[in-house]
Amino acid sequence: MTKERSELKSIGYEIFIGILSILSIVNLVLLYAAQEKSLDTVLTVMNGLFSVIFVVDFLYRIVTAPSAGAYFFRHFGWADLLASVPLAQFKILRVFRLVRVYRLLRDVGIGTVGRALIKDRAGSSLYILLLMGIFVLEFGSLTILGVEEGAPGANITTASDAIWYTIVTISTVGYGDQYPVTDAGRMIGTGIIIVGVGIFGTFTGYLANFFLSPKKKVSAPPVDAADSRTATVQGLRLSLEESEAKLAEIRKLLAGPNQ
């Protein structure tokens, strides 16, 4: 259990990586099941994003691991590294990352997972909104393209148009060069804006909480009761001996003239 806990990062982070692993595997299935150019473009962009996240995850784990060699060879770190490569031949290795996250969370226990998420509400909210942003970037692009590409007067007609529109909308920039012309597309755009505002608002609050919250004081190590009593007795004995020595000196001084 100690080994698993030392390998475990924060609960919210492990769940975040696990869900991304599931989504990346689903995308791999969709890429082979649906032969459509617009879908391929969106999934290729998302695969590039996942590759960057998984490379950062691999570096984070190998740097913070108690033993870098043990993580790389015995805990499938090599699979994490290969799975981060944006090549179809290695994507299936992301199953190893998912299995490890499942094993770590299972060993910790569902109750501990729930309490940790509640305790770290700021971090949990940030991970949830990051996941929402990734889901909106992928499925929002696919949805807005499916709604808009065949509409009269549409200017979102390709996968790159849909991805660009989703990115500038979720970032709340809104250049206006791409915009929906259908009612359904405008409703989708409204949802993307709301998610974007939530992400940046939560991220700002998380940073404020991280930098401005008071640091926890380091508590002194507990003192054993028996050791405390022993130290007290020894202190009293030393004080008594010093008092007797001083009394003896005083008696000598008082008795001196009479001798």
Secondary structure, DSSP 8 states (H G I E B T S, - for coil): -HHHHHH---HHHHHHHHHHHHHHHHHHHHHHH---HHHHHHHHHHHHHHHHHHHHHHHHHHHHSS-HHHHHHTS-HHHHHHHTSS-HHHHTTHHHHHHHHHHHHHHH-HHHHHHHHHHTHHHHHHHHHHHHHHHIIIIIHHHHHHHHTTSTT-S--SHHHHHHHHHHHHTT---SSS---SHHHHHHHHHHHHHHHHHHHHHHHHHHHHHHS-----------HHHHHHHHHHHHHHHHHHHHHHHHHHHHHHHTTT-
